[in-house]
């Protein structure tokens, strides 16, 4: 599908981030410390309308007081302490 330039740039940045995270995880596993490493990711509030974010069923975008403007993802990994696939 056709992407506008801003969206294509954002997706390229996300791919670069994903590759970097993969390299860090690979190194931690190689050093034998992965299972006891707390790794977490979070972001600022809300999806950006300018970047064509998809907030699903949430109303509005970044800069709004509605759920689409204030909710944030938080991803945590700590294999020795947390079982995967959980939602909080």
PDB file with one MODEL, atoms N, CA, C and O in Angstrom:
MODEL        1
ATOM      1  N   UNK A   1       0.826  -1.205   0.000  1.00  0.00           N
ATOM      2  CA  UNK A   1       0.000   0.000   0.000  1.00  0.00           C
ATOM      3  C   UNK A   1       0.861   1.256   0.000  1.00  0.00           C
ATOM      4  O   UNK A   1       2.018   1.236   0.421  1.00  0.00           O
ATOM      5  N   UNK A   2       0.283   2.329  -0.473  1.00  0.00           N
ATOM      6  CA  UNK A   2       0.988   3.607  -0.518  1.00  0.00           C
ATOM      7  C   UNK A   2       1.077   4.214   0.881  1.00  0.00           C
ATOM      8  O   UNK A   2       0.081   4.283   1.601  1.00  0.00           O
ATOM      9  N   UNK A   3       2.259   4.644   1.251  1.00  0.00           N
ATOM     10  CA  UNK A   3       2.470   5.348   2.514  1.00  0.00           C
ATOM     11  C   UNK A   3       2.960   6.742   2.202  1.00  0.00           C
ATOM     12  O   UNK A   3       3.754   6.948   1.284  1.00  0.00           O
ATOM     13  N   UNK A   4       2.471   7.713   2.990  1.00  0.00           N
ATOM     14  CA  UNK A   4       3.046   9.033   2.769  1.00  0.00           C
ATOM     15  C   UNK A   4       4.438   9.074   3.399  1.00  0.00           C
ATOM     16  O   UNK A   4       4.806   8.178   4.159  1.00  0.00           O
ATOM     17  N   UNK A   5       5.190  10.090   3.088  1.00  0.00           N
ATOM     18  CA  UNK A   5       6.594  10.168   3.488  1.00  0.00           C
ATOM     19  C   UNK A   5       6.764  10.135   5.012  1.00  0.00           C
ATOM     20  O   UNK A   5       7.653   9.446   5.513  1.00  0.00           O
ATOM     21  N   UNK A   6       5.924  10.869   5.754  1.00  0.00           N
ATOM     22  CA  UNK A   6       6.048  10.887   7.215  1.00  0.00           C
ATOM     23  C   UNK A   6       5.858   9.497   7.810  1.00  0.00           C
ATOM     24  O   UNK A   6       6.613   9.075   8.686  1.00  0.00           O
ATOM     25  N   UNK A   7       4.843   8.796   7.325  1.00  0.00           N
ATOM     26  CA  UNK A   7       4.564   7.452   7.847  1.00  0.00           C
ATOM     27  C   UNK A   7       5.699   6.492   7.485  1.00  0.00           C
ATOM     28  O   UNK A   7       6.099   5.670   8.310  1.00  0.00           O
ATOM     29  N   UNK A   8       6.211   6.587   6.276  1.00  0.00           N
ATOM     30  CA  UNK A   8       7.316   5.727   5.848  1.00  0.00           C
ATOM     31  C   UNK A   8       8.561   5.964   6.710  1.00  0.00           C
ATOM     32  O   UNK A   8       9.262   5.015   7.062  1.00  0.00           O
ATOM     33  N   UNK A   9       8.832   7.217   7.047  1.00  0.00           N
ATOM     34  CA  UNK A   9       9.976   7.545   7.903  1.00  0.00           C
ATOM     35  C   UNK A   9       9.777   6.954   9.293  1.00  0.00           C
ATOM     36  O   UNK A   9      10.701   6.370   9.859  1.00  0.00           O
ATOM     37  N   UNK A  10       8.580   7.103   9.842  1.00  0.00           N
ATOM     38  CA  UNK A  10       8.287   6.547  11.163  1.00  0.00           C
ATOM     39  C   UNK A  10       8.482   5.030  11.168  1.00  0.00           C
ATOM     40  O   UNK A  10       9.094   4.484  12.086  1.00  0.00           O
ATOM     41  N   UNK A  11       7.970   4.358  10.157  1.00  0.00           N
ATOM     42  CA  UNK A  11       8.104   2.904  10.095  1.00  0.00           C
ATOM     43  C   UNK A  11       9.564   2.477   9.939  1.00  0.00           C
ATOM     44  O   UNK A  11       9.970   1.451  10.484  1.00  0.00           O
ATOM     45  N   UNK A  12      10.345   3.249   9.206  1.00  0.00           N
ATOM     46  CA  UNK A  12      11.777   2.956   9.079  1.00  0.00           C
ATOM     47  C   UNK A  12      12.477   3.126  10.431  1.00  0.00           C
ATOM     48  O   UNK A  12      13.356   2.337  10.779  1.00  0.00           O
ATOM     49  N   UNK A  13      12.092   4.146  11.187  1.00  0.00           N
ATOM     50  CA  UNK A  13      12.676   4.352  12.512  1.00  0.00           C
ATOM     51  C   UNK A  13      12.304   3.202  13.443  1.00  0.00           C
ATOM     52  O   UNK A  13      13.137   2.746  14.227  1.00  0.00           O
ATOM     53  N   UNK A  14      11.069   2.732  13.363  1.00  0.00           N
ATOM     54  CA  UNK A  14      10.645   1.607  14.193  1.00  0.00           C
ATOM     55  C   UNK A  14      11.396   0.327  13.830  1.00  0.00           C
ATOM     56  O   UNK A  14      11.746  -0.463  14.707  1.00  0.00           O
ATOM     57  N   UNK A  15      11.640   0.128  12.547  1.00  0.00           N
ATOM     58  CA  UNK A  15      12.416  -1.039  12.118  1.00  0.00           C
ATOM     59  C   UNK A  15      13.840  -0.958  12.669  1.00  0.00           C
ATOM     60  O   UNK A  15      14.395  -1.960  13.119  1.00  0.00           O
ATOM     61  N   UNK A  16      14.420   0.227  12.631  1.00  0.00           N
ATOM     62  CA  UNK A  16      15.770   0.425  13.168  1.00  0.00           C
ATOM     63  C   UNK A  16      15.788   0.143  14.675  1.00  0.00           C
ATOM     64  O   UNK A  16      16.705  -0.507  15.176  1.00  0.00           O
ATOM     65  N   UNK A  17      14.780   0.632  15.389  1.00  0.00           N
ATOM     66  CA  UNK A  17      14.661   0.366  16.822  1.00  0.00           C
ATOM     67  C   UNK A  17      14.557  -1.135  17.077  1.00  0.00           C
ATOM     68  O   UNK A  17      15.237  -1.666  17.954  1.00  0.00           O
ATOM     69  N   UNK A  18      13.709  -1.816  16.315  1.00  0.00           N
ATOM     70  CA  UNK A  18      13.529  -3.259  16.468  1.00  0.00           C
ATOM     71  C   UNK A  18      14.844  -4.007  16.252  1.00  0.00           C
ATOM     72  O   UNK A  18      15.165  -4.929  17.003  1.00  0.00           O
ATOM     73  N   UNK A  19      15.596  -3.619  15.244  1.00  0.00           N
ATOM     74  CA  UNK A  19      16.898  -4.246  14.992  1.00  0.00           C
ATOM     75  C   UNK A  19      17.860  -4.013  16.154  1.00  0.00           C
ATOM     76  O   UNK A  19      18.607  -4.913  16.540  1.00  0.00           O
ATOM     77  N   UNK A  20      17.839  -2.806  16.706  1.00  0.00           N
ATOM     78  CA  UNK A  20      18.700  -2.484  17.845  1.00  0.00           C
ATOM     79  C   UNK A  20      18.337  -3.279  19.087  1.00  0.00           C
ATOM     80  O   UNK A  20      19.215  -3.776  19.793  1.00  0.00           O
ATOM     81  N   UNK A  21      17.042  -3.399  19.354  1.00  0.00           N
ATOM     82  CA  UNK A  21      16.592  -4.194  20.499  1.00  0.00           C
ATOM     83  C   UNK A  21      17.005  -5.652  20.306  1.00  0.00           C
ATOM     84  O   UNK A  21      17.460  -6.304  21.245  1.00  0.00           O
ATOM     85  N   UNK A  22      16.845  -6.152  19.098  1.00  0.00           N
ATOM     86  CA  UNK A  22      17.262  -7.526  18.809  1.00  0.00           C
ATOM     87  C   UNK A  22      18.742  -7.742  19.080  1.00  0.00           C
ATOM     88  O   UNK A  22      19.133  -8.785  19.603  1.00  0.00           O
ATOM     89  N   UNK A  23      19.562  -6.767  18.729  1.00  0.00           N
ATOM     90  CA  UNK A  23      21.009  -6.869  18.967  1.00  0.00           C
ATOM     91  C   UNK A  23      21.320  -6.873  20.465  1.00  0.00           C
ATOM     92  O   UNK A  23      22.184  -7.623  20.918  1.00  0.00           O
ATOM     93  N   UNK A  24      20.621  -6.041  21.229  1.00  0.00           N
ATOM     94  CA  UNK A  24      20.825  -6.001  22.682  1.00  0.00           C
ATOM     95  C   UNK A  24      20.425  -7.334  23.312  1.00  0.00           C
ATOM     96  O   UNK A  24      21.165  -7.885  24.127  1.00  0.00           O
ATOM     97  N   UNK A  25      19.258  -7.849  22.934  1.00  0.00           N
ATOM     98  CA  UNK A  25      18.788  -9.130  23.474  1.00  0.00           C
ATOM     99  C   UNK A  25      19.768 -10.252  23.121  1.00  0.00           C
ATOM    100  O   UNK A  25      20.086 -11.089  23.966  1.00  0.00           O
ATOM    101  N   UNK A  26      20.235 -10.267  21.893  1.00  0.00           N
ATOM    102  CA  UNK A  26      21.200 -11.292  21.466  1.00  0.00           C
ATOM    103  C   UNK A  26      22.473 -11.228  22.316  1.00  0.00           C
ATOM    104  O   UNK A  26      23.004 -12.260  22.727  1.00  0.00           O
ATOM    105  N   UNK A  27      22.954 -10.020  22.574  1.00  0.00           N
ATOM    106  CA  UNK A  27      24.161  -9.842  23.389  1.00  0.00           C
ATOM    107  C   UNK A  27      23.922 -10.310  24.824  1.00  0.00           C
ATOM    108  O   UNK A  27      24.765 -10.999  25.398  1.00  0.00           O
ATOM    109  N   UNK A  28      22.786  -9.944  25.404  1.00  0.00           N
ATOM    110  CA  UNK A  28      22.467 -10.364  26.769  1.00  0.00           C
ATOM    111  C   UNK A  28      22.386 -11.885  26.876  1.00  0.00           C
ATOM    112  O   UNK A  28      22.872 -12.478  27.840  1.00  0.00           O
ATOM    113  N   UNK A  29      21.768 -12.504  25.878  1.00  0.00           N
ATOM    114  CA  UNK A  29      21.689 -13.971  25.864  1.00  0.00           C
ATOM    115  C   UNK A  29      23.076 -14.581  25.711  1.00  0.00           C
ATOM    116  O   UNK A  29      23.402 -15.564  26.376  1.00  0.00           O
ATOM    117  N   UNK A  30      23.887 -14.003  24.840  1.00  0.00           N
ATOM    118  CA  UNK A  30      25.247 -14.492  24.627  1.00  0.00           C
ATOM    119  C   UNK A  30      26.113 -14.395  25.872  1.00  0.00           C
ATOM    120  O   UNK A  30      26.997 -15.224  26.089  1.00  0.00           O
ATOM    121  N   UNK A  31      25.855 -13.378  26.689  1.00  0.00           N
ATOM    122  CA  UNK A  31      26.607 -13.193  27.935  1.00  0.00           C
ATOM    123  C   UNK A  31      26.034 -14.033  29.076  1.00  0.00           C
ATOM    124  O   UNK A  31      26.609 -14.088  30.163  1.00  0.00           O
ATOM    125  N   UNK A  32      24.892 -14.690  28.821  1.00  0.00           N
ATOM    126  CA  UNK A  32      24.271 -15.537  29.837  1.00  0.00           C
ATOM    127  C   UNK A  32      23.534 -14.789  30.930  1.00  0.00           C
ATOM    128  O   UNK A  32      23.305 -15.337  32.008  1.00  0.00           O
ATOM    129  N   UNK A  33      23.157 -13.541  30.667  1.00  0.00           N
ATOM    130  CA  UNK A  33      22.481 -12.738  31.695  1.00  0.00           C
ATOM    131  C   UNK A  33      21.035 -12.382  31.331  1.00  0.00           C
ATOM    132  O   UNK A  33      20.368 -11.660  32.073  1.00  0.00           O
ATOM    133  N   UNK A  34      20.557 -12.881  30.204  1.00  0.00           N
ATOM    134  CA  UNK A  34      19.220 -12.529  29.724  1.00  0.00           C
ATOM    135  C   UNK A  34      18.130 -12.862  30.735  1.00  0.00           C
ATOM    136  O   UNK A  34      17.263 -12.028  30.996  1.00  0.00           O
ATOM    137  N   UNK A  35      18.156 -14.065  31.311  1.00  0.00           N
ATOM    138  CA  UNK A  35      17.071 -14.487  32.196  1.00  0.00           C
ATOM    139  C   UNK A  35      16.914 -13.601  33.422  1.00  0.00           C
ATOM    140  O   UNK A  35      15.815 -13.488  33.965  1.00  0.00           O
ATOM    141  N   UNK A  36      17.982 -12.979  33.860  1.00  0.00           N
ATOM    142  CA  UNK A  36      17.899 -12.142  35.052  1.00  0.00           C
ATOM    143  C   UNK A  36      18.085 -10.658  34.731  1.00  0.00           C
ATOM    144  O   UNK A  36      18.592  -9.893  35.551  1.00  0.00           O
ATOM    145  N   UNK A  37      17.670 -10.268  33.533  1.00  0.00           N
ATOM    146  CA  UNK A  37      17.746  -8.865  33.117  1.00  0.00           C
ATOM    147  C   UNK A  37      16.341  -8.300  32.979  1.00  0.00           C
ATOM    148  O   UNK A  37      15.490  -8.875  32.300  1.00  0.00           O
ATOM    149  N   UNK A  38      16.111  -7.175  33.627  1.00  0.00           N
ATOM    150  CA  UNK A  38      14.838  -6.467  33.510  1.00  0.00           C
ATOM    151  C   UNK A  38      14.949  -5.497  32.341  1.00  0.00           C
ATOM    152  O   UNK A  38      15.770  -4.580  32.356  1.00  0.00           O
ATOM    153  N   UNK A  39      14.125  -5.709  31.343  1.00  0.00           N
ATOM    154  CA  UNK A  39      14.129  -4.873  30.141  1.00  0.00           C
ATOM    155  C   UNK A  39      12.734  -4.293  29.987  1.00  0.00           C
ATOM    156  O   UNK A  39      11.753  -5.037  29.988  1.00  0.00           O
ATOM    157  N   UNK A  40      12.629  -2.979  29.853  1.00  0.00           N
ATOM    158  CA  UNK A  40      11.301  -2.401  29.682  1.00  0.00           C
ATOM    159  C   UNK A  40      11.322  -1.252  28.694  1.00  0.00           C
ATOM    160  O   UNK A  40      12.327  -0.566  28.510  1.00  0.00           O
ATOM    161  N   UNK A  41      10.172  -1.070  28.066  1.00  0.00           N
ATOM    162  CA  UNK A  41       9.976  -0.009  27.085  1.00  0.00           C
ATOM    163  C   UNK A  41       8.682   0.710  27.405  1.00  0.00           C
ATOM    164  O   UNK A  41       7.684   0.083  27.763  1.00  0.00           O
ATOM    165  N   UNK A  42       8.700   2.004  27.278  1.00  0.00           N
ATOM    166  CA  UNK A  42       7.492   2.790  27.386  1.00  0.00           C
ATOM    167  C   UNK A  42       7.621   3.993  26.468  1.00  0.00           C
ATOM    168  O   UNK A  42       8.690   4.263  25.920  1.00  0.00           O
ATOM    169  N   UNK A  43       6.536   4.699  26.312  1.00  0.00           N
ATOM    170  CA  UNK A  43       6.530   5.822  25.391  1.00  0.00           C
ATOM    171  C   UNK A  43       5.768   6.985  26.003  1.00  0.00           C
ATOM    172  O   UNK A  43       5.130   6.843  27.046  1.00  0.00           O
ATOM    173  N   UNK A  44       5.838   8.111  25.358  1.00  0.00           N
ATOM    174  CA  UNK A  44       5.049   9.238  25.834  1.00  0.00           C
ATOM    175  C   UNK A  44       3.586   8.995  25.473  1.00  0.00           C
ATOM    176  O   UNK A  44       3.252   8.003  24.825  1.00  0.00           O
ATOM    177  N   UNK A  45       2.741   9.890  25.890  1.00  0.00           N
ATOM    178  CA  UNK A  45       1.302   9.662  25.785  1.00  0.00           C
ATOM    179  C   UNK A  45       0.736   9.789  24.383  1.00  0.00           C
ATOM    180  O   UNK A  45       1.123  10.666  23.611  1.00  0.00           O
ATOM    181  N   UNK A  46      -0.187   8.895  24.076  1.00  0.00           N
ATOM    182  CA  UNK A  46      -1.015   8.984  22.881  1.00  0.00           C
ATOM    183  C   UNK A  46      -0.329   8.767  21.554  1.00  0.00           C
ATOM    184  O   UNK A  46       0.858   9.045  21.387  1.00  0.00           O
ATOM    185  N   UNK A  47      -1.115   8.259  20.605  1.00  0.00           N
ATOM    186  CA  UNK A  47      -0.644   8.106  19.237  1.00  0.00           C
ATOM    187  C   UNK A  47      -0.716   9.428  18.491  1.00  0.00           C
ATOM    188  O   UNK A  47      -1.613  10.232  18.741  1.00  0.00           O
ATOM    189  N   UNK A  48       0.201   9.657  17.596  1.00  0.00           N
ATOM    190  CA  UNK A  48       0.278  10.918  16.861  1.00  0.00           C
ATOM    191  C   UNK A  48      -0.575  10.881  15.593  1.00  0.00           C
ATOM    192  O   UNK A  48      -0.385  10.024  14.731  1.00  0.00           O
ATOM    193  N   UNK A  49      -1.500  11.806  15.494  1.00  0.00           N
ATOM    194  CA  UNK A  49      -2.326  11.906  14.289  1.00  0.00           C
ATOM    195  C   UNK A  49      -1.461  12.275  13.083  1.00  0.00           C
ATOM    196  O   UNK A  49      -1.711  11.809  11.972  1.00  0.00           O
ATOM    197  N   UNK A  50      -0.447  13.111  13.302  1.00  0.00           N
ATOM    198  CA  UNK A  50       0.438  13.536  12.210  1.00  0.00           C
ATOM    199  C   UNK A  50       1.186  12.355  11.599  1.00  0.00           C
ATOM    200  O   UNK A  50       1.547  12.392  10.423  1.00  0.00           O
ATOM    201  N   UNK A  51       1.421  11.306  12.390  1.00  0.00           N
ATOM    202  CA  UNK A  51       2.114  10.111  11.906  1.00  0.00           C
ATOM    203  C   UNK A  51       1.136   8.996  11.551  1.00  0.00           C
ATOM    204  O   UNK A  51       1.530   7.844  11.369  1.00  0.00           O
ATOM    205  N   UNK A  52      -0.135   9.349  11.456  1.00  0.00           N
ATOM    206  CA  UNK A  52      -1.199   8.413  11.083  1.00  0.00           C
ATOM    207  C   UNK A  52      -1.284   7.235  12.042  1.00  0.00           C
ATOM    208  O   UNK A  52      -1.461   6.093  11.620  1.00  0.00           O
ATOM    209  N   UNK A  53      -1.158   7.517  13.334  1.00  0.00           N
ATOM    210  CA  UNK A  53      -1.267   6.462  14.343  1.00  0.00           C
ATOM    211  C   UNK A  53      -2.647   5.826  14.294  1.00  0.00           C
ATOM    212  O   UNK A  53      -3.631   6.471  13.932  1.00  0.00           O
ATOM    213  N   UNK A  54      -2.703   4.575  14.656  1.00  0.00           N
ATOM    214  CA  UNK A  54      -3.973   3.866  14.752  1.00  0.00           C
ATOM    215  C   UNK A  54      -4.210   3.575  16.225  1.00  0.00           C
ATOM    216  O   UNK A  54      -3.580   2.685  16.795  1.00  0.00           O
ATOM    217  N   UNK A  55      -5.105   4.312  16.834  1.00  0.00           N
ATOM    218  CA  UNK A  55      -5.411   4.124  18.244  1.00  0.00           C
ATOM    219  C   UNK A  55      -6.558   3.147  18.459  1.00  0.00           C
ATOM    220  O   UNK A  55      -7.115   3.071  19.554  1.00  0.00           O
ATOM    221  N   UNK A  56      -6.906   2.410  17.433  1.00  0.00           N
ATOM    222  CA  UNK A  56      -7.974   1.421  17.564  1.00  0.00           C
ATOM    223  C   UNK A  56      -9.281   2.054  17.991  1.00  0.00           C
ATOM    224  O   UNK A  56      -9.755   3.005  17.370  1.00  0.00           O
ATOM    225  N   UNK A  57      -9.858   1.526  19.047  1.00  0.00           N
ATOM    226  CA  UNK A  57     -11.149   2.011  19.543  1.00  0.00           C
ATOM    227  C   UNK A  57     -11.025   3.251  20.431  1.00  0.00           C
ATOM    228  O   UNK A  57     -12.034   3.803  20.870  1.00  0.00           O
ATOM    229  N   UNK A  58      -9.801   3.687  20.693  1.00  0.00           N
ATOM    230  CA  UNK A  58      -9.615   4.832  21.578  1.00  0.00           C
ATOM    231  C   UNK A  58      -9.912   6.134  20.852  1.00  0.00           C
ATOM    232  O   UNK A  58      -9.548   6.301  19.688  1.00  0.00           O
ATOM    233  N   UNK A  59     -10.562   7.040  21.532  1.00  0.00           N
ATOM    234  CA  UNK A  59     -10.961   8.314  20.950  1.00  0.00           C
ATOM    235  C   UNK A  59      -9.804   9.312  20.966  1.00  0.00           C
ATOM    236  O   UNK A  59      -9.121   9.466  21.979  1.00  0.00           O
ATOM    237  N   UNK A  60      -9.593   9.975  19.857  1.00  0.00           N
ATOM    238  CA  UNK A  60      -8.641  11.090  19.702  1.00  0.00           C
ATOM    239  C   UNK A  60      -7.179  10.624  19.644  1.00  0.00           C
ATOM    240  O   UNK A  60      -6.892   9.432  19.527  1.00  0.00           O
ATOM    241  N   UNK A  61      -6.268  11.600  19.728  1.00  0.00           N
ATOM    242  CA  UNK A  61      -4.836  11.367  19.547  1.00  0.00           C
ATOM    243  C   UNK A  61      -4.039  12.180  20.560  1.00  0.00           C
ATOM    244  O   UNK A  61      -4.605  12.844  21.428  1.00  0.00           O
ATOM    245  N   UNK A  62      -2.719  12.117  20.433  1.00  0.00           N
ATOM    246  CA  UNK A  62      -1.801  12.882  21.283  1.00  0.00           C
ATOM    247  C   UNK A  62      -2.275  14.333  21.402  1.00  0.00           C
ATOM    248  O   UNK A  62      -2.712  14.935  20.422  1.00  0.00           O
ATOM    249  N   UNK A  63      -2.183  14.876  22.600  1.00  0.00           N
ATOM    250  CA  UNK A  63      -2.604  16.248  22.833  1.00  0.00           C
ATOM    251  C   UNK A  63      -4.038  16.368  23.307  1.00  0.00           C
ATOM    252  O   UNK A  63      -4.496  17.460  23.641  1.00  0.00           O
ATOM    253  N   UNK A  64      -4.751  15.250  23.338  1.00  0.00           N
ATOM    254  CA  UNK A  64      -6.140  15.233  23.776  1.00  0.00           C
ATOM    255  C   UNK A  64      -6.224  14.636  25.180  1.00  0.00           C
ATOM    256  O   UNK A  64      -5.342  13.884  25.595  1.00  0.00           O
ATOM    257  N   UNK A  65      -7.282  14.974  25.904  1.00  0.00           N
ATOM    258  CA  UNK A  65      -7.504  14.377  27.214  1.00  0.00           C
ATOM    259  C   UNK A  65      -8.336  13.104  27.135  1.00  0.00           C
ATOM    260  O   UNK A  65      -8.604  12.472  28.157  1.00  0.00           O
ATOM    261  N   UNK A  66      -8.746  12.725  25.926  1.00  0.00           N
ATOM    262  CA  UNK A  66      -9.451  11.457  25.743  1.00  0.00           C
ATOM    263  C   UNK A  66      -8.443  10.307  25.792  1.00  0.00           C
ATOM    264  O   UNK A  66      -7.233  10.526  25.736  1.00  0.00           O
ATOM    265  N   UNK A  67      -8.959   9.074  25.898  1.00  0.00           N
ATOM    266  CA  UNK A  67      -8.098   7.897  26.037  1.00  0.00           C
ATOM    267  C   UNK A  67      -7.033   7.779  24.943  1.00  0.00           C
ATOM    268  O   UNK A  67      -5.908   7.364  25.221  1.00  0.00           O
ATOM    269  N   UNK A  68      -7.374   8.138  23.714  1.00  0.00           N
ATOM    270  CA  UNK A  68      -6.407   8.053  22.623  1.00  0.00           C
ATOM    271  C   UNK A  68      -5.248   9.021  22.768  1.00  0.00           C
ATOM    272  O   UNK A  68      -4.228   8.877  22.094  1.00  0.00           O
ATOM    273  N   UNK A  69      -5.394   9.997  23.635  1.00  0.00           N
ATOM    274  CA  UNK A  69      -4.340  10.976  23.849  1.00  0.00           C
ATOM    275  C   UNK A  69      -3.529  10.765  25.109  1.00  0.00           C
ATOM    276  O   UNK A  69      -2.481  11.385  25.287  1.00  0.00           O
ATOM    277  N   UNK A  70      -4.009   9.887  25.994  1.00  0.00           N
ATOM    278  CA  UNK A  70      -3.316   9.741  27.279  1.00  0.00           C
ATOM    279  C   UNK A  70      -2.799   8.337  27.576  1.00  0.00           C
ATOM    280  O   UNK A  70      -1.919   8.176  28.421  1.00  0.00           O
ATOM    281  N   UNK A  71      -3.321   7.331  26.907  1.00  0.00           N
ATOM    282  CA  UNK A  71      -2.842   5.968  27.185  1.00  0.00           C
ATOM    283  C   UNK A  71      -1.446   5.762  26.624  1.00  0.00           C
ATOM    284  O   UNK A  71      -1.083   6.321  25.589  1.00  0.00           O
ATOM    285  N   UNK A  72      -0.668   4.942  27.333  1.00  0.00           N
ATOM    286  CA  UNK A  72       0.689   4.640  26.883  1.00  0.00           C
ATOM    287  C   UNK A  72       0.950   3.142  26.978  1.00  0.00           C
ATOM    288  O   UNK A  72       0.489   2.490  27.915  1.00  0.00           O
ATOM    289  N   UNK A  73       1.684   2.593  26.019  1.00  0.00           N
ATOM    290  CA  UNK A  73       2.085   1.190  26.147  1.00  0.00           C
ATOM    291  C   UNK A  73       3.270   1.069  27.100  1.00  0.00           C
ATOM    292  O   UNK A  73       4.072   1.993  27.243  1.00  0.00           O
ATOM    293  N   UNK A  74       3.361  -0.070  27.737  1.00  0.00           N
ATOM    294  CA  UNK A  74       4.486  -0.374  28.615  1.00  0.00           C
ATOM    295  C   UNK A  74       4.786  -1.849  28.439  1.00  0.00           C
ATOM    296  O   UNK A  74       3.937  -2.691  28.730  1.00  0.00           O
ATOM    297  N   UNK A  75       5.968  -2.174  27.971  1.00  0.00           N
ATOM    298  CA  UNK A  75       6.356  -3.555  27.690  1.00  0.00           C
ATOM    299  C   UNK A  75       7.505  -3.923  28.620  1.00  0.00           C
ATOM    300  O   UNK A  75       8.503  -3.207  28.703  1.00  0.00           O
ATOM    301  N   UNK A  76       7.355  -5.052  29.321  1.00  0.00           N
ATOM    302  CA  UNK A  76       8.350  -5.486  30.296  1.00  0.00           C
ATOM    303  C   UNK A  76       8.761  -6.921  30.010  1.00  0.00           C
ATOM    304  O   UNK A  76       7.927  -7.768  29.689  1.00  0.00           O
ATOM    305  N   UNK A  77      10.045  -7.182  30.131  1.00  0.00           N
ATOM    306  CA  UNK A  77      10.564  -8.544  30.022  1.00  0.00           C
ATOM    307  C   UNK A  77      11.547  -8.776  31.163  1.00  0.00           C
ATOM    308  O   UNK A  77      12.468  -7.989  31.378  1.00  0.00           O
ATOM    309  N   UNK A  78      11.338  -9.855  31.879  1.00  0.00           N
ATOM    310  CA  UNK A  78      12.254 -10.304  32.926  1.00  0.00           C
ATOM    311  C   UNK A  78      12.019 -11.805  33.057  1.00  0.00           C
ATOM    312  O   UNK A  78      11.299 -12.250  33.951  1.00  0.00           O
ATOM    313  N   UNK A  79      12.626 -12.582  32.165  1.00  0.00           N
ATOM    314  CA  UNK A  79      12.316 -14.007  32.057  1.00  0.00           C
ATOM    315  C   UNK A  79      12.369 -14.785  33.372  1.00  0.00           C
ATOM    316  O   UNK A  79      11.562 -15.693  33.569  1.00  0.00           O
ATOM    317  N   UNK A  80      13.289 -14.458  34.272  1.00  0.00           N
ATOM    318  CA  UNK A  80      13.391 -15.191  35.534  1.00  0.00           C
ATOM    319  C   UNK A  80      12.251 -14.860  36.494  1.00  0.00           C
ATOM    320  O   UNK A  80      12.001 -15.615  37.434  1.00  0.00           O
ATOM    321  N   UNK A  81      11.556 -13.746  36.273  1.00  0.00           N
ATOM    322  CA  UNK A  81      10.527 -13.299  37.222  1.00  0.00           C
ATOM    323  C   UNK A  81       9.116 -13.284  36.650  1.00  0.00           C
ATOM    324  O   UNK A  81       8.155 -13.546  37.375  1.00  0.00           O
ATOM    325  N   UNK A  82       8.975 -12.982  35.356  1.00  0.00           N
ATOM    326  CA  UNK A  82       7.646 -12.834  34.754  1.00  0.00           C
ATOM    327  C   UNK A  82       7.424 -13.864  33.665  1.00  0.00           C
ATOM    328  O   UNK A  82       8.277 -14.075  32.803  1.00  0.00           O
ATOM    329  N   UNK A  83       6.276 -14.496  33.717  1.00  0.00           N
ATOM    330  CA  UNK A  83       5.863 -15.389  32.642  1.00  0.00           C
ATOM    331  C   UNK A  83       5.398 -14.513  31.480  1.00  0.00           C
ATOM    332  O   UNK A  83       4.716 -13.512  31.702  1.00  0.00           O
ATOM    333  N   UNK A  84       5.752 -14.868  30.255  1.00  0.00           N
ATOM    334  CA  UNK A  84       5.392 -14.066  29.087  1.00  0.00           C
ATOM    335  C   UNK A  84       3.909 -14.091  28.757  1.00  0.00           C
ATOM    336  O   UNK A  84       3.165 -14.940  29.246  1.00  0.00           O
ATOM    337  N   UNK A  85       3.491 -13.153  27.924  1.00  0.00           N
ATOM    338  CA  UNK A  85       2.132 -13.117  27.409  1.00  0.00           C
ATOM    339  C   UNK A  85       1.090 -12.602  28.374  1.00  0.00           C
ATOM    340  O   UNK A  85      -0.097 -12.875  28.193  1.00  0.00           O
ATOM    341  N   UNK A  86       1.488 -11.873  29.384  1.00  0.00           N
ATOM    342  CA  UNK A  86       0.530 -11.354  30.366  1.00  0.00           C
ATOM    343  C   UNK A  86       0.173  -9.916  30.047  1.00  0.00           C
ATOM    344  O   UNK A  86       0.986  -9.168  29.506  1.00  0.00           O
ATOM    345  N   UNK A  87      -1.039  -9.539  30.383  1.00  0.00           N
ATOM    346  CA  UNK A  87      -1.503  -8.158  30.250  1.00  0.00           C
ATOM    347  C   UNK A  87      -1.876  -7.633  31.624  1.00  0.00           C
ATOM    348  O   UNK A  87      -2.474  -8.345  32.430  1.00  0.00           O
ATOM    349  N   UNK A  88      -1.521  -6.395  31.885  1.00  0.00           N
ATOM    350  CA  UNK A  88      -1.846  -5.765  33.165  1.00  0.00           C
ATOM    351  C   UNK A  88      -2.762  -4.596  32.938  1.00  0.00           C
ATOM    352  O   UNK A  88      -3.156  -3.926  33.892  1.00  0.00           O
TER     353      UNK A  88
ENDMDL
END
